Amino acid sequence: MYKAKINVTLRKSILDPKGKAAHHALHNLGLNNINDVRIGKFIEMDIRADTEKEAYELANTACSKLLANEVMEDFQIEIEKN
């Protein structure tokens, strides 16, 4: 059993309105040293697989087919043994 930890973020070329709003709010709180904020999503899944490579491939397929919009988003996958 493996655990996949997946971070999905908008591509740098895509405007992030949630990140811009959070950045503005942080400046209003006096946190002026924060230069940029990007907001994404974090996904965890337990995967039944024989190898770490197989678990990665399953997580990658899940991201490509459903969890991430590859036109607008990038994703990073980390696999841990459970």
N, C-alpha and C positions, 0 to 999 in steps of 0.2 A: 504494500500500500504506500502510495506517495501523496504528498500534498503539493499542489501547484499554487503558487502565489503570483498573481497577475496584476500588473499595473497598466491601465489603459489611459492614454493621454491624447489630447488633440495634437495634431502635428503643429510644429512651430509656425508654419505658414498660415494656419487657421486662427482667426480671431477667437479668443476665449472670453466671452462676455461675463461669465461667472468669475473668472480670474481677475478681470478688470474691475468688477464691482468689489471684490474682496480687497484688491490692492487699494482702491480708493478709500474703502472703509478703514483699512489699517492705517493709512495716512491720516485720516480723521481722528484716529486714536493716538496720534503722535508717534507712530512707528514709521518714521520717515526714512530709515535706513533700508527698508525693504524695497527693492527695485522692481521686482516682477513677481506675479503670482499666476500659476497655472493650476487649474483644478481638473482632476480626472476621476477615475473610479478604480477601486481595488477589489479584486475577486479572489476568493480562495475556493479550491475544490479538492476533494479527496478523490484520488484516482487509483483504481485497481489495475495494476500493470506488473509485468514480470521484471522489467528493467526501467531505469531512470530515463533512458532514451525513448522507450515506448510511452512512458508517462508524459514526457515532453511533447512527443508527436501528437498525442491525444489532446493535450491542452492547446497546442498550436492549432489543431484542426477546429476545436471549439471556438477559439478566438476568431479564426478566419471565417468561419461559417455563421457565427451568431453573436459572440460577445463584443466584437470590435468592428467598427466600420472602417475598413482598410483604406477607403478613399480619404477619410478625414482624421483617422486615429492611428497611433502607433501603440504597440503593446510589448511588454517585456515579461518573460516568464522565468520564474525561479522554481526549481523542483527540489523538494526535501523528502527524505525517507521518513515515513511515519512509523 
